[in-house]
Amino acid sequence: AYTEKALAAGLQNSKAPMGSAMVVDPQTGKILAMANLPTYNPAEYGKVQDPAAFNNGTVSAPYEPGSDVKTLTMAIGLDKGVVEPDSTFNNTDTIKVEDRTIGNATKGQTGNITFQKAMDYSLNTVFVTVAQRLGDGKSINRNARDTMYEYFHDKFGLGVLTGVEVAGEAKGTVVPPTDIDGGAVRYSNMAFGQGLDVTMVQMCAAFSTIINGGKYYTPTIINGTIDDDGLQYTPNALKPAREGVISADASNKVREMVHKARTAFYASKDRPGYYVGGKTGTSQAIVNGKYVDNETVGTYLGFGGDSPSTPRYVIMVQVSGPGMNLAGNTDALPIFTDISNWLLDYMKLQPKG
């Protein structure tokens, strides 16, 4: 209920007409909240004018996730040992992939910088560099693309039905390297979150995996069942985790990187004594099959809790609207912060001194 309340307040502040939010336990895969606005009154089902109100956008609306995916790309690089948080890269604000030139939205962080700083400033060029280092170091060759597809699709479950017990789940698309469209340019875009379609539930499950020690839990909304008389309660048997999706060491490092990325700019928004991290995402919208300049989707994906080693919750927020340029830091992040600060009390988590 509070997640829906926080989402409504955030949409009112940003004037965005549409939004979705999820809260997940990254240690079990249990979905604690799903909220979508606009919604409808079930008691007045027949009065709904727009059938889209019946959709659960967290599972049924694939979208290009944007910079949220950079956390996954960095996790791959750390797991494969091709980068470290303090590894350096010469940033010139542009990088060429075949006949395309890719630039950074944030300019000026040029010169020899660390990958941590690249995460802080969300620099596209550096995540393309991670993709190159998964290959021969100079190009996003077939080996690099095979590795990225293995992690994104097979390990993290992007573009794969999660099996969450909600009607209307969509699969999305991660183009394989064997496809005619699965070349270096496509995979350079995928490295920073464009050129693939995923759902929020997929992103939450993947993000939970990279920050919980490397265990993939199947998302679930069923806590248990009762018998026909409503007397006997049986807890739901969770599907066993897929262990070792990434190493515990890589998970520890990417979790700390995401924590530092939040604290670099937004530490004052979090209550002291808690461990919170997150990543902004702002992606171009596709209208009638083409990218448009006058519409973006803003997202924020993060975690929080009372322990640096054991995140207690993952929250994802998405805001959008036709013809609106919405950003992860200004429109989605405040909703995340609202829910996160409330959850600390709801879960009775104690701050560390």
VEXLUMVEX-16196 format. One line per 5 residues: number of its first residue (from 1); for each residue x, y, z of N, C-alpha, C. Coordinates in steps of 0.05 Angstrom, whole numbers, plus 5000, padded with zeros to 4 digits. Layout:
<sites>
NUM> X/Y/Z/X/Y/Z/X/Y/Z; ...
</sites>
This chain:
<sites>
1> 5017/4976/5000/5000/5000/5000/5017/5025/5000; 5039/5024/5016/5056/5048/5017/5071/5052/4990; 5078/5031/4977/5092/5033/4951/5074/5048/4931; 5048/5041/4931/5030/5054/4913/5026/5084/4921; 5025/5089/4947/5023/5116/4956/5047/5133/4948
6> 5071/5122/4952/5095/5136/4945/5097/5141/4914; 5089/5121/4899/5089/5123/4870/5070/5145/4861; 5046/5146/4873/5027/5167/4866/5037/5195/4872; 5050/5198/4895/5061/5224/4903/5083/5232/4884; 5100/5213/4877/5122/5219/4859/5113/5227/4831
11> 5093/5213/4821/5082/5220/4795/5069/5247/4795; 5056/5254/4817/5044/5281/4819/5066/5302/4818; 5088/5298/4831/5110/5317/4831/5123/5321/4804; 5126/5299/4789/5139/5300/4763/5120/5305/4740; 5094/5304/4746/5073/5307/4726/5072/5284/4706
16> 5085/5262/4712/5085/5239/4695/5059/5224/4698; 5046/5216/4676/5020/5203/4678/5022/5173/4684; 5045/5161/4681/5048/5132/4684/5072/5125/4701; 5070/5104/4717/5092/5094/4732/5088/5067/4744; 5109/5054/4750/5108/5027/4763/5131/5026/4784
21> 5126/5009/4804/5146/5005/4824/5145/4976/4834; 5168/4966/4842/5170/4939/4853/5188/4939/4878; 5181/4922/4897/5199/4917/4920/5203/4887/4922; 5228/4878/4924/5235/4850/4923/5254/4844/4946; 5252/4820/4958/5271/4810/4977/5293/4796/4961
26> 5317/4808/4960/5338/4795/4943/5350/4770/4955; 5342/4763/4979/5352/4738/4992/5334/4715/4987; 5310/4720/4976/5291/4698/4971/5277/4699/4944; 5277/4722/4931/5261/4726/4907/5232/4733/4912; 5224/4736/4937/5196/4743/4943/5191/4772/4935
31> 5169/4776/4920/5161/4803/4913/5143/4814/4935; 5152/4835/4947/5138/4847/4970/5117/4867/4961; 5121/4879/4938/5102/4899/4928/5104/4902/4898; 5081/4906/4885/5079/4913/4857/5059/4936/4856; 5066/4958/4843/5047/4980/4840/5048/4991/4812
36> 5025/4997/4801/5023/5009/4774/5002/5031/4775; 5009/5054/4763/4990/5076/4760/4991/5086/4731; 4968/5094/4720/4941/5094/4732/4931/5065/4737; 4913/5063/4756/4901/5037/4762/4870/5040/4759; 4856/5021/4771/4826/5022/4769/4814/5011/4795
41> 4789/5017/4798/4774/5007/4821/4761/4980/4814; 4770/4958/4826/4758/4932/4819/4728/4931/4823; 4717/4948/4840/4688/4948/4845/4674/4962/4821; 4689/4976/4804/4677/4990/4781/4691/4981/4756; 4695/4955/4754/4710/4943/4732/4699/4951/4705
46> 4672/4951/4703/4659/4957/4677/4661/4985/4668; 4670/5003/4686/4672/5031/4679/4699/5040/4668; 4718/5021/4667/4745/5027/4658/4744/5033/4627; 4755/5057/4620/4755/5065/4592/4780/5055/4577; 4802/5054/4591/4827/5046/4578/4835/5019/4588
51> 4834/4998/4571/4841/4971/4579/4870/4968/4589; 4887/4988/4582/4915/4986/4591/4917/4987/4622; 4896/4998/4635/4896/5000/4664/4895/4972/4677; 4887/4952/4661/4886/4924/4672/4913/4911/4672; 4932/4922/4658/4959/4909/4655/4976/4914/4680
56> 4991/4895/4687/5012/4897/4708/5038/4904/4694; 5044/4929/4692/5068/4938/4677/5094/4927/4686; 5096/4919/4712/5121/4908/4722/5128/4881/4708; 5108/4867/4698/5114/4841/4685/5106/4841/4656; 5089/4859/4647/5077/4857/4620/5086/4878/4600
61> 5104/4896/4608/5111/4919/4591/5142/4919/4587; 5153/4905/4567/5181/4906/4562/5189/4934/4553; 5213/4942/4560/5223/4969/4554/5254/4968/4552; 5266/4988/4541/5295/4990/4541/5304/5002/4568; 5319/4987/4584/5324/4995/4612/5344/5017/4616
66> 5360/5023/4596/5380/5044/4599/5402/5037/4619; 5411/5057/4633/5435/5055/4649/5434/5036/4673; 5410/5027/4680/5408/5006/4701/5425/4982/4693; 5426/4976/4667/5440/4952/4657/5470/4955/4661; 5480/4979/4665/5509/4983/4669/5519/4968/4694
71> 5501/4965/4714/5509/4949/4737/5514/4920/4729; 5498/4909/4711/5501/4882/4702/5527/4879/4685; 5531/4899/4667/5555/4898/4650/5580/4898/4668; 5580/4916/4688/5603/4917/4706/5606/4891/4721; 5584/4878/4729/5586/4852/4743/5598/4831/4725
76> 5592/4832/4699/5604/4812/4681/5634/4817/4679; 5642/4842/4676/5671/4849/4674/5686/4841/4699; 5674/4845/4723/5687/4837/4748/5688/4807/4750; 5667/4793/4742/5666/4764/4745/5686/4751/4726; 5690/4763/4703/5709/4752/4683/5738/4761/4688
81> 5741/4780/4707/5768/4789/4714/5781/4808/4695; 5765/4821/4678/5776/4840/4658/5777/4868/4668; 5763/4874/4690/5764/4901/4702/5763/4898/4732; 5771/4920/4746/5768/4923/4774/5757/4951/4779; 5745/4956/4803/5735/4982/4808/5755/5004/4805
86> 5781/4998/4812/5801/5019/4810/5818/5017/4784; 5809/4999/4765/5822/4999/4739/5817/5026/4726; 5835/5034/4708/5833/5060/4695/5828/5058/4665; 5817/5079/4655/5809/5081/4627/5812/5110/4618; 5823/5114/4594/5826/5141/4584/5800/5150/4570
91> 5785/5166/4583/5759/5175/4573/5762/5200/4556; 5752/5199/4532/5752/5222/4514/5723/5231/4508; 5704/5219/4521/5675/5225/4518/5663/5213/4493; 5678/5201/4476/5667/5187/4453/5683/5161/4448; 5670/5142/4436/5684/5117/4428/5671/5107/4403
96> 5688/5097/4385/5678/5088/4359/5675/5058/4358; 5652/5049/4349/5646/5020/4345/5637/5017/4316; 5655/5004/4300/5651/5002/4271/5645/5030/4260; 5621/5034/4248/5616/5060/4236/5601/5079/4254; 5597/5072/4279/5582/5089/4298/5600/5102/4318
101> 5593/5126/4325/5607/5140/4347/5588/5143/4371; 5596/5132/4394/5580/5132/4418/5591/5153/4437; 5573/5170/4448/5582/5191/4466/5570/5188/4494; 5579/5204/4512/5569/5204/4539/5548/5226/4543; 5528/5221/4558/5509/5242/4565/5521/5262/4583
106> 5538/5253/4602/5552/5271/4620/5580/5276/4608; 5586/5301/4602/5611/5308/4589/5631/5318/4610; 5657/5316/4602/5677/5330/4618/5693/5314/4637; 5685/5289/4642/5700/5272/4660/5722/5257/4645; 5738/5273/4631/5757/5262/4612/5784/5256/4625
111> 5801/5242/4610/5827/5234/4620/5827/5207/4632; 5848/5201/4648/5851/5174/4660/5833/5173/4685; 5811/5158/4683/5793/5156/4706/5788/5127/4713; 5778/5122/4737/5773/5095/4746/5746/5086/4736; 5741/5060/4737/5715/5049/4730/5695/5056/4751
116> 5704/5060/4776/5685/5070/4797/5674/5097/4789; 5692/5115/4781/5683/5142/4773/5664/5140/4749; 5670/5121/4731/5653/5117/4707/5625/5108/4716; 5623/5092/4737/5597/5084/4747/5583/5108/4760; 5599/5123/4775/5587/5147/4788/5574/5166/4768
121> 5588/5170/4746/5578/5189/4726/5564/5175/4702; 5561/5149/4704/5545/5134/4684/5555/5139/4655; 5581/5134/4651/5593/5141/4625/5590/5117/4605; 5575/5122/4584/5571/5101/4564/5597/5090/4553; 5616/5107/4548/5641/5099/4535/5656/5077/4551
126> 5655/5080/4577/5669/5061/4594/5656/5033/4593; 5630/5032/4591/5617/5006/4591/5619/4993/4564; 5622/5008/4543/5630/4997/4517/5658/4985/4519; 5675/4999/4534/5702/4989/4538/5702/4962/4553; 5685/4959/4573/5682/4934/4587/5675/4912/4567
131> 5656/4918/4549/5648/4898/4529/5672/4891/4511; 5689/4911/4504/5712/4905/4487/5732/4887/4502; 5735/4892/4528/5754/4877/4544/5745/4848/4548; 5720/4843/4544/5710/4816/4545/5718/4800/4520; 5727/4815/4500/5737/4803/4475/5767/4805/4473
136> 5776/4819/4452/5805/4822/4448/5816/4849/4459; 5799/4864/4472/5807/4889/4483/5804/4913/4465; 5800/4907/4439/5798/4929/4419/5771/4929/4405; 5758/4907/4404/5732/4905/4390/5713/4887/4406; 5687/4890/4400/5667/4873/4413/5664/4849/4394
141> 5683/4831/4395/5684/4809/4376/5664/4787/4385; 5664/4766/4370/5644/4745/4375/5647/4733/4403; 5671/4730/4413/5675/4720/4439/5663/4738/4460; 5666/4765/4457/5654/4784/4475/5624/4782/4474; 5613/4780/4450/5584/4779/4447/5572/4753/4459
146> 5586/4731/4454/5577/4706/4466/5577/4708/4496; 5597/4720/4508/5599/4723/4537/5577/4740/4547; 5572/4763/4535/5550/4781/4543/5523/4767/4542; 5519/4753/4520/5493/4739/4517/5490/4717/4538; 5511/4703/4543/5510/4682/4564/5501/4693/4591
151> 5513/4716/4598/5506/4728/4624/5479/4741/4623; 5474/4759/4604/5449/4773/4603/5425/4754/4601; 5426/4736/4582/5403/4719/4576/5403/4693/4593; 5425/4678/4593/5424/4652/4606/5427/4654/4636; 5445/4672/4646/5450/4673/4674/5431/4693/4689
156> 5428/4717/4678/5412/4738/4691/5383/4736/4684; 5376/4721/4662/5348/4717/4655/5335/4740/4641; 5350/4758/4628/5338/4779/4612/5327/4767/4586; 5303/4775/4578/5291/4764/4554/5281/4736/4558; 5277/4728/4583/5267/4701/4590/5244/4703/4609
161> 5223/4689/4605/5201/4689/4624/5210/4680/4651; 5204/4695/4672/5213/4687/4699/5195/4666/4711; 5170/4664/4702/5151/4645/4713/5137/4656/4737; 5139/4683/4742/5125/4695/4765/5095/4690/4761; 5081/4685/4783/5053/4675/4782/5033/4699/4778
166> 5037/4712/4756/5020/4735/4748/5013/4732/4719; 4987/4735/4712/4979/4733/4684/4992/4755/4667; 4998/4748/4642/5007/4768/4623/5036/4774/4623; 5053/4757/4634/5081/4763/4634/5092/4763/4606; 5108/4783/4599/5121/4786/4573/5150/4777/4575
171> 5160/4768/4552/5188/4758/4552/5208/4779/4547; 5202/4798/4528/5223/4816/4520/5242/4804/4500; 5263/4818/4493/5282/4808/4473/5310/4816/4479; 5328/4796/4479/5357/4800/4479/5367/4787/4453; 5376/4802/4434/5384/4792/4408/5409/4775/4411
176> 5409/4750/4402/5433/4733/4405/5454/4741/4384; 5480/4735/4390/5501/4742/4370/5499/4727/4344; 5484/4705/4344/5480/4690/4319/5461/4703/4300; 5445/4723/4311/5426/4737/4294/5440/4757/4277; 5428/4763/4254/5439/4783/4235/5442/4810/4248
181> 5424/4816/4268/5425/4841/4282/5442/4840/4308; 5455/4818/4312/5470/4815/4337/5500/4821/4335; 5506/4843/4321/5534/4850/4316/5545/4868/4338; 5569/4879/4333/5584/4894/4352/5569/4920/4360; 5556/4933/4341/5541/4958/4347/5518/4952/4366
186> 5503/4931/4360/5481/4924/4378/5491/4919/4406; 5513/4903/4409/5523/4896/4435/5537/4919/4449; 5547/4938/4434/5558/4962/4447/5535/4978/4460; 5512/4979/4447/5489/4992/4458/5478/4977/4482; 5478/4950/4480/5468/4934/4502/5485/4938/4527
191> 5510/4943/4524/5528/4947/4547/5519/4970/4565; 5506/4990/4553/5495/5012/4570/5465/5013/4570; 5452/4991/4561/5423/4989/4567/5404/4996/4544; 5414/4999/4520/5397/5004/4497/5399/4979/4478; 5380/4976/4461/5381/4954/4442/5372/4927/4452
196> 5359/4927/4476/5347/4903/4487/5321/4911/4501; 5302/4892/4502/5276/4897/4515/5274/4878/4538; 5269/4889/4562/5266/4872/4586/5242/4882/4602; 5235/4866/4622/5214/4875/4640/5226/4882/4667; 5210/4897/4683/5220/4905/4710/5225/4881/4727
201> 5208/4860/4725/5212/4837/4742/5238/4823/4735; 5245/4822/4709/5271/4811/4701/5294/4827/4712; 5292/4853/4710/5314/4870/4720/5318/4868/4750; 5295/4866/4765/5298/4863/4794/5311/4837/4801; 5304/4815/4787/5315/4789/4792/5345/4789/4786
206> 5352/4801/4763/5380/4802/4755/5397/4819/4774; 5386/4842/4781/5400/4860/4800/5403/4847/4827; 5382/4834/4837/5384/4820/4862/5407/4799/4861; 5410/4786/4839/5431/4766/4836/5459/4778/4839; 5464/4801/4827/5491/4812/4828/5498/4825/4854
211> 5478/4831/4871/5484/4844/4896/5480/4826/4920; 5470/4801/4916/5465/4783/4939/5485/4761/4942; 5507/4763/4927/5528/4742/4929/5529/4724/4905; 5511/4729/4885/5512/4714/4860/5491/4692/4858; 5469/4694/4873/5448/4673/4872/5423/4684/4858
216> 5414/4669/4838/5390/4677/4824/5366/4663/4836; 5347/4679/4846/5322/4668/4857/5299/4674/4838; 5283/4654/4833/5259/4658/4816/5239/4676/4830; 5231/4698/4818/5212/4716/4831/5185/4702/4837; 5174/4708/4860/5148/4696/4867/5131/4715/4883
221> 5105/4714/4879/5086/4730/4895/5069/4713/4914; 5073/4686/4913/5057/4669/4930/5072/4661/4955; 5063/4670/4978/5076/4664/5003/5068/4637/5014; 5043/4628/5007/5034/4603/5016/5005/4599/5007; 4993/4577/5016/4966/4570/5008/4950/4562/5033
226> 4924/4565/5031/4906/4555/5053/4887/4534/5041; 4877/4517/5058/4859/4496/5049/4831/4508/5043; 4813/4491/5033/4786/4500/5025/4770/4512/5048; 4776/4503/5073/4762/4513/5096/4775/4538/5107; 4798/4546/5096/4811/4570/5105/4825/4567/5132
231> 4831/4542/5139/4842/4537/5166/4872/4530/5165; 4879/4512/5146/4907/4502/5145/4924/4519/5126; 4945/4531/5136/4963/4547/5120/4989/4531/5114; 4996/4530/5089/5020/4516/5080/5039/4536/5067; 5063/4541/5077/5082/4559/5064/5089/4549/5037
236> 5093/4568/5018/5101/4561/4992/5131/4552/4992; 5136/4530/4977/5164/4520/4975/5178/4536/4953; 5197/4552/4961/5212/4568/4941/5229/4551/4924; 5231/4559/4898/5249/4544/4880/5278/4549/4890; 5295/4529/4889/5322/4532/4898/5337/4552/4881
241> 5355/4567/4894/5370/4587/4879/5390/4574/4860; 5395/4588/4838/5418/4580/4821/5443/4593/4833; 5460/4577/4843/5484/4587/4857/5506/4595/4837; 5523/4613/4845/5547/4619/4830/5542/4632/4803; 5521/4647/4800/5516/4661/4774/5539/4680/4769
246> 5547/4695/4789/5573/4708/4789/5586/4701/4816; 5612/4705/4818/5626/4698/4842/5618/4717/4865; 5621/4707/4890/5616/4724/4913/5634/4748/4913; 5659/4745/4904/5678/4768/4903/5668/4789/4884; 5659/4781/4860/5649/4800/4840/5624/4814/4851
251> 5607/4799/4865/5583/4810/4876/5589/4831/4897; 5608/4825/4915/5616/4844/4935/5626/4870/4923; 5642/4867/4902/5654/4891/4889/5633/4908/4875; 5615/4895/4860/5595/4911/4845/5575/4923/4865; 5569/4910/4887/5551/4921/4907/5563/4946/4919
256> 5588/4946/4925/5602/4969/4936/5604/4992/4916; 5608/4984/4890/5609/5005/4869/5582/5019/4867; 5560/5004/4868/5533/5015/4866/5527/5033/4890; 5537/5024/4913/5534/5040/4938/5549/5066/4935; 5573/5065/4926/5589/5090/4922/5577/5108/4901
261> 5565/5096/4880/5553/5112/4859/5530/5128/4870; 5515/5117/4889/5493/5132/4901/5504/5153/4921; 5522/5145/4938/5532/5164/4958/5548/5187/4946; 5558/5183/4922/5574/5205/4909/5557/5229/4905; 5530/5226/4901/5513/5248/4895/5488/5250/4913
266> 5480/5228/4924/5454/5227/4938/5455/5218/4967; 5478/5219/4979/5481/5209/5006/5462/5223/5026; 5458/5249/5021/5442/5265/5040/5412/5256/5039; 5404/5241/5019/5376/5233/5017/5370/5208/5034; 5391/5194/5042/5387/5169/5057/5391/5174/5087
271> 5377/5159/5103/5380/5161/5132/5407/5150/5141; 5421/5164/5159/5448/5156/5167/5447/5129/5181; 5469/5114/5178/5471/5088/5191/5462/5064/5175; 5453/5069/5151/5443/5047/5134/5460/5046/5108; 5459/5023/5095/5475/5018/5071/5457/5017/5047
276> 5458/5037/5030/5440/5040/5007/5456/5044/4982; 5447/5033/4960/5460/5037/4934/5440/5037/4912; 5447/5048/4890/5428/5048/4867/5440/5060/4842; 5425/5057/4821/5433/5067/4795/5410/5080/4780; 5415/5104/4770/5396/5117/4753/5395/5105/4725
281> 5372/5108/4712/5369/5100/4684/5351/5120/4669; 5360/5129/4646/5344/5146/4629/5348/5136/4600; 5327/5125/4589/5329/5113/4562/5310/5126/4542; 5319/5128/4518/5301/5138/4497/5278/5119/4492; 5255/5131/4488/5231/5115/4482/5230/5109/4452
286> 5217/5087/4446/5212/5079/4418/5183/5083/4412; 5177/5099/4392/5150/5104/4383/5148/5096/4354; 5129/5078/4348/5125/5068/4321/5150/5057/4309; 5165/5043/4326/5189/5029/4317/5214/5046/4315; 5213/5072/4323/5236/5089/4320/5241/5104/4346
291> 5268/5109/4352/5275/5125/4375/5265/5154/4370; 5255/5166/4391/5247/5194/4389/5262/5211/4409; 5266/5236/4403/5282/5254/4420/5265/5268/4442; 5239/5267/4439/5222/5282/4458/5209/5265/4479; 5219/5240/4482/5207/5222/4502/5228/5204/4514
296> 5231/5203/4540/5249/5185/4554/5235/5172/4577; 5245/5149/4584/5235/5134/4607/5255/5136/4630; 5246/5145/4653/5264/5147/4676/5261/5124/4695; 5283/5113/4704/5282/5091/4723/5303/5095/4745; 5298/5081/4767/5318/5079/4788/5317/5051/4799
301> 5340/5038/4802/5342/5011/4812/5363/5010/4834; 5355/5001/4857/5374/5001/4879/5366/4982/4901; 5383/4983/4922/5379/4965/4945/5384/4980/4971; 5378/4967/4993/5383/4980/5019/5381/4960/5042; 5388/4969/5065/5387/4953/5089/5405/4962/5111
306> 5410/4945/5130/5426/4952/5154/5453/4939/5153; 5460/4925/5131/5485/4910/5130/5498/4913/5102; 5524/4920/5101/5537/4922/5075/5539/4895/5060; 5537/4873/5075/5540/4847/5063/5513/4833/5056; 5491/4843/5068/5465/4829/5064/5443/4849/5058
311> 5440/4857/5033/5418/4875/5026/5391/4864/5034; 5374/4880/5045/5348/4870/5055/5326/4874/5034; 5329/4893/5016/5308/4898/4996/5320/4909/4971; 5307/4904/4949/5312/4917/4923/5287/4931/4915; 5290/4956/4906/5268/4972/4896/5274/4981/4868
316> 5254/4979/4851/5256/4991/4824/5232/5008/4818; 5238/5031/4806/5217/5051/4799/5220/5059/4770; 5198/5061/4756/5198/5070/4728/5176/5091/4724; 5183/5113/4711/5163/5134/4705/5164/5140/4675; 5141/5145/4663/5141/5151/4635/5116/5167/4628
321> 5115/5177/4603/5092/5191/4593/5096/5199/4564; 5076/5198/4548/5078/5205/4520/5088/5234/4517; 5110/5237/4501/5120/5264/4495/5134/5277/4519; 5141/5261/4540/5154/5273/4563/5183/5263/4566; 5202/5281/4571/5229/5274/4577/5232/5271/4607
326> 5232/5247/4616/5234/5241/4645/5261/5228/4651; 5272/5234/4674/5299/5225/4681/5299/5208/4706; 5318/5189/4707/5320/5172/4730/5326/5187/4756; 5345/5207/4754/5353/5221/4779/5332/5241/4789; 5317/5254/4772/5298/5274/4781/5270/5263/4785
331> 5262/5242/4771/5234/5233/4771/5230/5206/4784; 5249/5188/4781/5246/5161/4793/5261/5158/4820; 5284/5170/4822/5300/5168/4847/5285/5177/4872; 5271/5200/4871/5256/5208/4896/5236/5188/4905; 5224/5174/4887/5204/5153/4894/5218/5130/4908
336> 5241/5122/4897/5258/5101/4909/5265/5109/4938; 5274/5134/4941/5283/5143/4967/5260/5143/4987; 5237/5151/4979/5213/5152/4996/5207/5123/5006; 5206/5104/4988/5200/5077/4995/5222/5065/5013; 5247/5070/5005/5270/5059/5020/5270/5069/5049
341> 5268/5095/5053/5268/5105/5080/5245/5095/5097; 5222/5091/5084/5199/5080/5099/5204/5050/5106; 5216/5035/5087/5220/5006/5092/5239/5001/5116; 5257/5019/5121/5276/5015/5143/5260/5013/5170; 5240/5029/5173/5223/5027/5197/5204/5003/5195
346> 5193/4999/5172/5174/4977/5169/5187/4950/5175; 5212/4947/5166/5227/4922/5171/5241/4922/5198; 5238/4944/5213/5251/4947/5240/5281/4943/5239; 5293/4954/5219/5322/4952/5216/5336/4974/5232; 5357/4967/5246/5370/4985/5264/5395/4997/5250
351> 5399/5024/5253/5422/5036/5240/5448/5028/5255; 5469/5028/5239/5495/5022/5251/5509/5048/5259; 5524/5047/5280/5537/5071/5290/5559/5081/5272
</sites>
